[in-house]
């Protein structure tokens, strides 16, 4: 899937954007107007995330145990999730006449940079209705839109996908607890809990 096509398929959230850490845009300005991220900066940012996540994609248990704030000897459910075994869908899947997924789910937004040997897990979310969660406004869509535009502006291509994991608790509280465990395990850069860690340069302040 072409990266520009992925960006066009997303509905960008309303609000003010910020492409650079510590740079505030004036009121009424476009989130991306006049702002560019260099190819080297983008690839360096991707490489930092890759260095953490690659071992998890490859099933390295030592890295996995070090990466979670919540993990204990009894907590093994996150080990059951292999993102690469989940069916990738285009971000525009919600436009399809019928959704391939329904009910409670954990969903993962991933990218596949061509110069890295494993994908990047950009965002982890949970939902009570997998067929509806991505239809409305979602702050992650704004980050992905900025990410797509920045990559295209730097001459980089990639592939975005969203994947759903349905083997999750039905109760919202338990599902959100699992979501937090996965966030601390994978440290995806577009989740609010981890943006500061990665100095994520694709953020949006939703009014």
N, C-alpha and C positions, 0 to 999 in steps of 0.2 A: 504494500500500500504506500503510495507516494505520500511524503510527509505533508506537502501542501494540501493534498486531498483530505488528509486527516484533520488538518486545521480547519478546512472549509466545512467539514462535517460537524464541527463542534459549535455550540452556541455559547459565545463568550459571556461570562457573568457580568452583570452591571457593576460598575464601580471604578475605582481609580487603581491603576497598576503601578508597579515598581519593578524595573528590570535590574537595577543595580542595588546592592545592599547600601544603605545609608544615603541613597539619592531619592529625594522626594520630588514628584512631579507637581507642577502648578495646577491649580484647579482648572478643569476644562480641557486639559491637554490630553492628547492621545496616549494610551499606555506605552506605545512603541514608537512614537514620533521622535525622530532624530536620535534614537538610542540604538547602538549596535554593540554586540558582543563579538570579540574576535574569535577566529577559528581555534587558536591555541587555547584561549580561555575556556571555551566551550568543551573542547576535548579534554583539557586538564580537569575540569569539573566532573565530566563523565567518568574519567579514569579514577578519580578519588572514590566515587561511589562503587565503581566496578571492583576496586581493590577490596572493599568490604564484602560485597555481595557475591563475588565469584566463588568463594569457598562454600557459601551456602547453597548456591546452585549446583555445585559439584558434590554436595553432601559431606562437607568436612565437619565432623562433630565437635572438634576442638574450637573452631571459630564460632560455631553455633552456640556453644555454652557460654562463651565470653560475651556474646553480643546482646543478650537479653537481660533486662533488669528484673523481669518477673519469673524467669525460668527456675525451676527446681527439678529434683530428680523425678518427681511424680508427674511433672508436666511434659507429656509426650505428644499431645494432640497436634502441635504445630509441626512436629516431625512428619506427620502424615500428609502434609501439604507439599506437593511437588508442582510448582507453578508451570513447569514445562510440560506437564502431562494434562494440563487444562486446555480446552479448546480456545484458541485465540479468535476474537471477534473484532471487526473494525469498530472504531468509536462511534460510527454512525449506525450501529446495529439497532438502536431504538427506533429508527425510521422504518424498519422492516414491517411487513403486514402482521407478522406474529413473532413473538420473542422466543428464542430457544431455551430461555431460563425463566423460572417463576419461583416465587416464594423466598424464604430467607436465604441469604448467601453472603459470603465474603467475596469482594471483587478486587482484582488486581489490575492496575494499569501499568503496562510494560513497554519498553522501547528496545530496539535491537540495533544498536550502532554497528556499522559494518566493520569497524576497526577493532572491535572488542570480541573476546572469545565467549562471552556469556552476555545475556540481556541485562538490562537495568530495570529493576522494579521501582517505579516512580511513585506509586500511590497504593495504599491499602484502605479499603472502605468496607462498611457493612450495610446491609439493607434488609428490610422485611419483605420487600417486593422487587426481585431482581429484574422484572420486566418493566418497572417504572422508574427506578432510582436515577437512571442517567438521562431521563427525558427532560426534566426541569432544570432550573438553575443549579449550578454546582461550582464552587470556587475552583475545584481542580481543573475544570474546563478552561478557566482563565489562565492558569499556570501552563497548561498544555498548549494553549494558543500562543502564548508568549514564547514558549520553548520552541514550537514549530517555526514561528517567524524568525527567531534568532538563528536557528540552525539553517534555515533556507537562506538568510541573509549572509551567512558565513560560507555558503556553498557546501553545506553538509547535508547528507540525506540519511533517513532512518525509517523505522517502521514502528508505528504505535498500535497497540492492541489492548483489549480489555478481556479479562478472563474471570469466570465465575466459579466459585467453589461452593457447592450446595450441601456438602456434608458438615453442616454447622448447627449449633443449638437453635432451637425455635424461639426461645425467650430472648428478648432484646438485651437484657442485662448480661446474660452469659455470652451472647454474640459480641457485644461491645468489649467485654473482657478479653475474648479471643482476638478481636481486632487489635487491641492494645498490645497484647503479647506479640502478635505478628509485626506490628510497627517497631517495637523495641528489638525484635529479632533481625528484621531486614533493614531497618533504618531508611525507609523510602523518603527521598528528599522533598516530596510535595505534601507530605503530611505535616500539619502544624507543629507536631511534637518534635520534629527533626530538622526543620528548615534552618534553624540557627546553627546546628552542628555542621551543615554542609554549606553555609553561607549561600543558600539557594537564591540565584539571581532571577528567578521567575516567580514573583509573588503578586498578589492583588489584594487591595484593601476593599472589602465589600461594604458599601454604604447601607 
